[in-house]
Amino acid sequence: MRKTALAYALAALTLFGVSAATAQDKLKLAVGQRGNWDTSISEVGQLAGIFKKHGLELEIVYTNGAGETQQAVISGSVDLGIAAGVMGVLSAYSQGAPVRIIGAETTGANDLYWYVKADSPIKSLKDTDDKILAYSTNGSSTHGIVTAFMKQYQLKAKPTAMGGPAANLTAVMSGQIDVGWAAPPFGLDQLDKKEIRIIATGNDADAFKGQTVRLNIVNANYLKAHKDVVDRYMKAYRETVNYLYTDPNALKVYADWLKITEAKAKRTRDDFFPRASVEPDKIVGLDTIVKDAVALKFTATEMTKDQLDDLIRIPPR
């Protein structure tokens, strides 16, 4: 009887161990702009089973831009925010919002572009006086870049929040706005058909060229209570970045999810997103970013080292 009891106890422990090993921690994510290459890392990693391997189940909600993403994190309705604009994050933190940075999301801004209808008389940003110049949402990377355009080129355009690429294309083609914005793979077909014409990219803004423009963020209260979960998320995120750039099957996963061709997926990655642009471990140009945040009126004063140390919580590899 003792042997039987011991056998049952061992079996129960084994089943408990299997259950514990297979249990998944759930993470709620708000992600700006569904389908952009950089914002798809979590989705592709989940489809490929990478996040599950790290004991995570992601619940992903897509937003019209980084402003909405950031507000969802600040309110606590989601745990993490993906692709939040760097200037918006600095602004929110400086005003006491419970937000922390857990990784760089995109460095450099060549993926973002501003365009007009092919027959538009607008040839460059300098032709946009009294014209509507679109960005996604307040606090987004596109908002920061448009703000930088206005200052750098002394424009007299009308910056206007217009949501995501689909809404922008409809508004541009119908004549509701003059200059829309997009990011690949969105708009590549229209560019190839010469229906639209690019007049500027994010790298035309000196304040953003070569610097980190979008961030991955977490609600500060969630981070305090669930640091291990956030650490595992970033491990899986890094593994997914490697997968996207080393495993040919990753392009198929991305293309199938977005319902585009693998050729377009490859063009999006290879022409607009070098691997270094989506590596999460370093915020590039931070010294300049904090100065630009003041110059562009996102923060009242430059953030101190202590503030930055508190804000930036990138988990170690």
RODO-2510 file (C-alpha; in nm, 4 decimals, decimal comma):
residues 317
     n   res          X          Y          Z
     1     m     0,0000     0,0000     0,0000
     2     r     0,2890     0,2285     0,0773
     3     k     0,4353     0,1604    -0,2668
     4     t     0,0991     0,2322    -0,4264
     5     a     0,0619     0,5579    -0,2352
     6     l     0,4136     0,6594    -0,3324
     7     a     0,3399     0,5812    -0,6962
     8     y     0,0265     0,7970    -0,6868
     9     a     0,2167     1,0789    -0,5215
    10     l     0,4914     1,0661    -0,7831
    11     a     0,2334     1,0584    -1,0616
    12     a     0,0580     1,3605    -0,9128
    13     l     0,3843     1,5505    -0,8872
    14     t     0,4684     1,4621    -1,2465
    15     l     0,1307     1,5835    -1,3690
    16     f     0,1693     1,9033    -1,1656
    17     g     0,5117     1,9583    -1,3188
    18     v     0,3796     1,9104    -1,6704
    19     s     0,0909     2,1473    -1,5981
    20     a     0,3266     2,4111    -1,4560
    21     a     0,5629     2,3757    -1,7487
    22     t     0,2859     2,4175    -2,0051
    23     a     0,1030     2,7014    -1,8316
    24     q     0,1202     3,0237    -2,0283
    25     d     0,1408     3,3707    -1,8778
    26     k    -0,0893     3,6041    -2,0691
    27     l     0,0339     3,9434    -2,1838
    28     k    -0,1893     4,2137    -2,3284
    29     l    -0,0228     4,4194    -2,6016
    30     a    -0,1294     4,7354    -2,7824
    31     v     0,0510     4,7566    -3,1154
    32     g     0,0496     5,0524    -3,3531
    33     q    -0,0153     4,9995    -3,7239
    34     r    -0,1023     4,6375    -3,7970
    35     g     0,1169     4,4827    -4,0640
    36     n     0,4208     4,7087    -4,0658
    37     w     0,7344     4,4916    -4,0619
    38     d     0,8631     4,6242    -3,7307
    39     t     0,5273     4,6123    -3,5538
    40     s     0,4740     4,2501    -3,6630
    41     i     0,7531     4,0991    -3,4533
    42     s     0,5243     3,9910    -3,1695
    43     e     0,2604     3,8546    -3,4080
    44     v     0,5094     3,6560    -3,6160
    45     g     0,6839     3,5274    -3,3032
    46     q     0,3538     3,4031    -3,1662
    47     l     0,2558     3,2384    -3,4961
    48     a     0,5964     3,0689    -3,5085
    49     g     0,5604     2,9347    -3,1528
    50     i     0,8501     3,1374    -3,0123
    51     f     0,6559     3,3174    -2,7398
    52     k     0,4827     2,9940    -2,6388
    53     k     0,8249     2,8357    -2,5908
    54     h     0,8956     3,1117    -2,3379
    55     g     0,5695     3,0448    -2,1556
    56     l     0,3804     3,3414    -2,2975
    57     e     0,0448     3,3881    -2,4670
    58     l     0,0020     3,7270    -2,6313
    59     e    -0,3293     3,9067    -2,6612
    60     i    -0,2652     4,1677    -2,9291
    61     v    -0,4807     4,4737    -2,9960
    62     y    -0,3911     4,6969    -3,2916
    63     t    -0,4231     5,0742    -3,2759
    64     n    -0,4224     5,3601    -3,5261
    65     g    -0,0904     5,4888    -3,3968
    66     a     0,1518     5,5285    -3,1122
    67     g    -0,0589     5,7878    -2,9314
    68     e    -0,3403     5,5367    -2,8837
    69     t    -0,0887     5,2649    -2,7961
    70     q     0,0712     5,4783    -2,5275
    71     q    -0,2610     5,5796    -2,3738
    72     a    -0,3635     5,2138    -2,3473
    73     v    -0,0434     5,1391    -2,1545
    74     i    -0,0765     5,4425    -1,9283
    75     s    -0,4379     5,3557    -1,8426
    76     g    -0,3420     4,9960    -1,7646
    77     s    -0,5869     4,8494    -2,0160
    78     v    -0,2862     4,6691    -2,1697
    79     d     0,0459     4,5617    -2,0210
    80     l     0,2854     4,6461    -2,3032
    81     g     0,2850     4,8952    -2,5891
    82     i     0,4720     4,8259    -2,9117
    83     a     0,6035     5,1030    -3,1380
    84     a     0,5390     5,4036    -2,9151
    85     g     0,6902     5,7288    -3,0441
    86     v     1,0036     5,8253    -2,8550
    87     m     0,9005     6,1888    -2,8115
    88     g     0,5564     6,0920    -2,6874
    89     v     0,7069     5,8562    -2,4304
    90     l     0,9473     6,1202    -2,2994
    91     s     0,6612     6,3674    -2,2786
    92     a     0,4344     6,1257    -2,0915
    93     y     0,7041     6,0231    -1,8421
    94     s     0,8021     6,3844    -1,7758
    95     q     0,4404     6,4472    -1,6758
    96     g     0,4362     6,1569    -1,4309
    97     a     0,2727     5,8868    -1,6441
    98     p     0,3374     5,5263    -1,5289
    99     v     0,5367     5,4226    -1,8343
   100     r     0,8780     5,2570    -1,8685
   101     i     1,0873     5,1631    -2,1724
   102     i     1,1757     4,7946    -2,2205
   103     g     1,3391     4,8171    -2,5628
   104     a     1,4063     5,0127    -2,8774
   105     e     1,1477     4,9247    -3,1434
   106     t     1,2804     5,0998    -3,4543
   107     t     1,5986     5,2984    -3,5111
   108     g     1,6115     5,5262    -3,8133
   109     a     1,3049     5,6544    -3,9938
   110     n     1,3531     5,5639    -4,3588
   111     d     1,0533     5,3295    -4,3450
   112     l     0,8131     5,6203    -4,2895
   113     y     0,7290     5,8228    -4,5960
   114     w     0,5059     6,1133    -4,6914
   115     y     0,3405     6,1160    -5,0313
   116     v     0,1002     6,2958    -5,2626
   117     k    -0,1148     6,1974    -5,5580
   118     a     0,0945     6,1523    -5,8685
   119     d    -0,0558     6,4614    -6,0343
   120     s    -0,0218     6,6853    -5,7285
   121     p     0,1603     7,0157    -5,7790
   122     i     0,3451     6,9519    -5,4486
   123     k     0,7027     6,8497    -5,5248
   124     s     0,8609     6,8789    -5,1805
   125     l     0,7800     6,9678    -4,8208
   126     k     0,8528     7,3324    -4,9020
   127     d     0,5426     7,3349    -5,1227
   128     t     0,3060     7,2540    -4,8345
   129     d     0,2125     7,6020    -4,7109
   130     d    -0,1539     7,5953    -4,6068
   131     k    -0,1693     7,2256    -4,7051
   132     i    -0,2705     6,9393    -4,4768
   133     l     0,0339     6,7373    -4,3722
   134     a    -0,0743     6,4121    -4,2091
   135     y     0,0550     6,2101    -3,9151
   136     s    -0,1073     5,9202    -3,7311
   137     t    -0,1872     6,0192    -3,3714
   138     n    -0,0595     6,2677    -3,1146
   139     g     0,2600     6,1417    -2,9512
   140     s     0,3427     5,9026    -3,2360
   141     s     0,6699     5,8828    -3,4278
   142     t     0,4969     6,0376    -3,7307
   143     h     0,3776     6,3229    -3,5095
   144     g     0,7332     6,3790    -3,3889
   145     i     0,8692     6,3747    -3,7421
   146     v     0,6060     6,6139    -3,8770
   147     t     0,6800     6,8455    -3,5846
   148     a     1,0482     6,8274    -3,6791
   149     f     0,9632     6,8966    -4,0454
   150     m     0,7738     7,2089    -3,9438
   151     k     1,0667     7,3439    -3,7430
   152     q     1,3518     7,2351    -3,9708
   153     y     1,1997     7,3616    -4,2963
   154     q     1,0016     7,6473    -4,1386
   155     l     0,6840     7,5135    -4,2913
   156     k     0,3420     7,6726    -4,2760
   157     a     0,1583     7,3464    -4,3371
   158     k    -0,1371     7,2233    -4,1339
   159     p    -0,0287     6,9153    -3,9343
   160     t    -0,3297     6,6873    -3,8955
   161     a    -0,3826     6,3535    -3,7160
   162     m    -0,5176     6,1113    -3,9771
   163     g    -0,4768     5,7651    -3,8264
   164     g    -0,3238     5,4728    -4,0139
   165     p    -0,2045     5,4250    -4,3726
   166     a    -0,5377     5,3021    -4,5101
   167     a    -0,7248     5,6103    -4,3896
   168     n    -0,4481     5,8316    -4,5254
   169     l    -0,4588     5,6740    -4,8713
   170     t    -0,8354     5,7176    -4,8960
   171     a    -0,8065     6,0807    -4,7866
   172     v    -0,5218     6,1588    -5,0280
   173     m    -0,6811     5,9926    -5,3300
   174     s    -1,0179     6,1609    -5,2621
   175     g    -0,8560     6,5023    -5,2176
   176     q    -0,9512     6,5407    -4,8508
   177     i    -0,5870     6,5916    -4,7523
   178     d    -0,2805     6,6962    -4,9474
   179     v     0,0028     6,4891    -4,7997
   180     g    -0,0456     6,1471    -4,6426
   181     w     0,1940     5,9124    -4,4708
   182     a     0,2577     5,5384    -4,4903
   183     a     0,5109     5,2659    -4,4194
   184     p     0,5866     4,9501    -4,6190
   185     p     0,4395     4,7180    -4,7199
   186     f     0,1499     4,9628    -4,7349
   187     g     0,1523     5,1781    -5,0472
   188     l     0,4102     4,9791    -5,2427
   189     d     0,1512     4,8766    -5,5051
   190     q     0,0378     5,2384    -5,5503
   191     l     0,3985     5,3525    -5,5813
   192     d     0,4711     5,0855    -5,8431
   193     k     0,1624     5,1896    -6,0385
   194     k     0,2724     5,5545    -6,0103
   195     e    -0,0550     5,6527    -5,8484
   196     i     0,1284     5,8259    -5,5632
   197     r     0,4657     5,9980    -5,5313
   198     i     0,6955     6,0226    -5,2272
   199     i     0,8024     6,3743    -5,1297
   200     a     0,9828     6,2997    -4,8014
   201     t     1,0923     6,0215    -4,5674
   202     g     1,1434     6,0237    -4,1936
   203     n     1,5170     6,0480    -4,2485
   204     d     1,4646     6,3937    -4,4005
   205     a     1,4037     6,5140    -4,0444
   206     d     1,7485     6,5765    -3,8981
   207     a     1,6144     6,5169    -3,5474
   208     f     1,5265     6,1548    -3,6312
   209     k     1,7802     6,0379    -3,8886
   210     g     1,9809     5,7483    -3,7511
   211     q     1,8218     5,7720    -3,4084
   212     t     1,5745     5,5482    -3,2296
   213     v     1,2264     5,6724    -3,3211
   214     r     0,9922     5,4118    -3,1681
   215     l     1,0024     5,2195    -2,8416
   216     n     0,8508     4,9201    -2,6664
   217     i     0,6983     5,0286    -2,3363
   218     v     0,5358     4,8771    -2,0292
   219     n     0,3007     5,0009    -1,7635
   220     a     0,5239     5,0751    -1,4630
   221     n     0,2900     4,9013    -1,2178
   222     y     0,2783     4,5890    -1,4342
   223     l     0,6585     4,5846    -1,4583
   224     k     0,6918     4,6059    -1,0807
   225     a     0,4576     4,3113    -1,0293
   226     h     0,5599     4,0971    -1,3283
   227     k     0,9252     4,1649    -1,4061
   228     d     0,9914     3,7977    -1,4894
   229     v     0,7148     3,7987    -1,7493
   230     v     0,8530     4,1143    -1,9125
   231     d     1,2045     3,9647    -1,9137
   232     r     1,0747     3,6533    -2,0907
   233     y     0,8837     3,8653    -2,3388
   234     m     1,2029     4,0444    -2,4371
   235     k     1,3936     3,7151    -2,4677
   236     a     1,1263     3,5863    -2,7047
   237     y     1,1234     3,9203    -2,8890
   238     r     1,4998     3,9028    -2,9499
   239     e     1,4672     3,5429    -3,0653
   240     t     1,1948     3,6468    -3,3096
   241     v     1,4130     3,9240    -3,4537
   242     n     1,6823     3,6645    -3,5205
   243     y     1,4219     3,4330    -3,6763
   244     l     1,2968     3,7080    -3,9074
   245     y     1,6436     3,7690    -4,0484
   246     t     1,7866     3,4168    -4,0595
   247     d     1,5023     3,1739    -4,1308
   248     p     1,3427     3,1895    -4,4790
   249     n     1,0190     3,0496    -4,3344
   250     a     0,9707     3,3734    -4,1390
   251     l     0,8901     3,5595    -4,4605
   252     k     0,6214     3,3032    -4,5389
   253     v     0,4699     3,3368    -4,1915
   254     y     0,4616     3,7167    -4,2239
   255     a     0,3285     3,7097    -4,5814
   256     d     0,0580     3,4520    -4,5065
   257     w    -0,0629     3,6442    -4,2008
   258     l    -0,0786     3,9718    -4,3935
   259     k    -0,2037     3,8079    -4,7145
   260     i     0,0725     3,9524    -4,9321
   261     t     0,3287     3,7817    -5,1534
   262     e     0,6561     3,6581    -5,0109
   263     a     0,8292     3,8802    -5,2677
   264     k     0,6618     4,1884    -5,1181
   265     a     0,7475     4,0695    -4,7684
   266     k     1,1128     4,0308    -4,8682
   267     r     1,1153     4,3726    -5,0358
   268     t     0,9693     4,5302    -4,7225
   269     r     1,2358     4,3757    -4,5015
   270     d     1,5376     4,4112    -4,7277
   271     d     1,4707     4,7593    -4,8694
   272     f     1,3392     4,9333    -4,5579
   273     f     1,4356     4,7437    -4,2420
   274     p     1,7984     4,6394    -4,2005
   275     r     1,8313     4,4131    -3,8992
   276     a     2,0054     4,6822    -3,6956
   277     s     1,6935     4,8988    -3,7236
   278     v     1,4830     4,6568    -3,5157
   279     e     1,7396     4,5395    -3,2607
   280     p     1,5886     4,6264    -2,9213
   281     d     1,8864     4,6496    -2,6879
   282     k     2,0036     5,0072    -2,7373
   283     i     1,8341     5,3434    -2,7746
   284     v     2,0524     5,5175    -3,0314
   285     g     2,1165     5,8905    -3,0072
   286     l     1,9728     5,9349    -2,6596
   287     d     2,1802     6,2453    -2,5791
   288     t     2,0437     6,4167    -2,8888
   289     i     1,6914     6,2854    -2,8394
   290     v     1,6524     6,4489    -2,4967
   291     k     1,7683     6,7809    -2,6426
   292     d     1,5353     6,7511    -2,9412
   293     a     1,2455     6,6735    -2,7075
   294     v     1,2896     7,0187    -2,5558
   295     a     1,3460     7,1922    -2,8902
   296     l     1,0293     7,0332    -3,0330
   297     k     0,8358     7,1153    -2,7137
   298     f     0,7634     6,7591    -2,6045
   299     t     0,9355     6,8170    -2,2691
   300     a     0,9902     7,1388    -2,0773
   301     t     1,3488     7,0568    -1,9765
   302     e     1,6112     6,7985    -2,0622
   303     m     1,5649     6,4769    -1,8711
   304     t     1,8344     6,4043    -1,6139
   305     k     2,0454     6,0892    -1,5918
   306     d     1,8472     5,9750    -1,2888
   307     q     1,5215     6,0212    -1,4769
   308     l     1,6526     5,8290    -1,7770
   309     d     1,7818     5,5488    -1,5546
   310     d     1,4351     5,5224    -1,4022
   311     l     1,2582     5,5384    -1,7385
   312     i     1,4742     5,2954    -1,9370
   313     r     1,4427     4,9382    -1,8081
   314     i     1,5660     4,7255    -2,0995
   315     p     1,6102     4,3691    -1,9648
   316     p     1,9625     4,2297    -2,0129
   317     r     2,0179     3,9506    -2,2605
***
